[in-house]
Amino acid sequence: MIERKRHIAKAITWRFLGTLDTVAIGWFVSGDLAIGASIGILELVTKTLLYYAHERVWYRSSYGVEKK
């Protein structure tokens, strides 16, 4: 059995890697680490909110749900 803490750890580390990637890309494109970090922080906040909204929409959808 897989514990919930494993899923939580995977979600946190995945989000961390995704944000690091965005910071690196922002830094590379702009040439400024502060701009890259700002983009990374903004991305972290917006993607968290978008993910929540996306989950709520899917929760209300019956697509792919079989009734017994």
N, C-alpha and C positions, 0 to 999 in steps of 0.2 A: 504494500500500500504506500502510496506517495502522500506525504504530509503537505498541508497547505503552505507551511513555511517555505517549502521548496518552490512552489509556484510564486509566492511573494518575492523570494530572492531572485528568481529568474526574471520576473517583471521589472524589478528595480535595476538589476544589472543590464538588462536589455535597454531600458530607457536611458541609463547612464551612457552606454555605448552609443546609442543613437544621438544623444545630445553632444557627446564628444566629437562625433563625426560631423555634426552640424557646425560646431565651433571651428573645427579644423578647416572645413570648406569655406566658412565665412572669413576666416583668417587668410586662407590662401587667395580667395577672390579679392578681398579688400586690402590685404597687406598689413592689416592692423588687428592685433590680438584683441584689443578692447571691443572692436566692432564685431569680431567673430564671437566673443563671449556674450555680447549683447544679443546677437542673433540666436545663439544657443539657448540663452535664458528665455527669450521670447518664444522660441520653438517649443521648449519644455512646457511652458504654461499653455500655449495654444493647443498643442497636440494632446495634452492631458484633458483639456475641456472638450475638444473635438471627439476624443475617444469616449468620454462619458456620454456625450450627446448621441454618438453613433450606437453605443450599447443600449441606450434607452429606446431608440427607434427600433432596433432589432428585437428588444424585449417585447415591444408591443405588436410586432409582426408575427403572423402565424405561418410565414413562409417556411416550408420544410419541416413543419411540426405535424406529426401524425397523432390523430386522436384515437384513443383506444375504445 
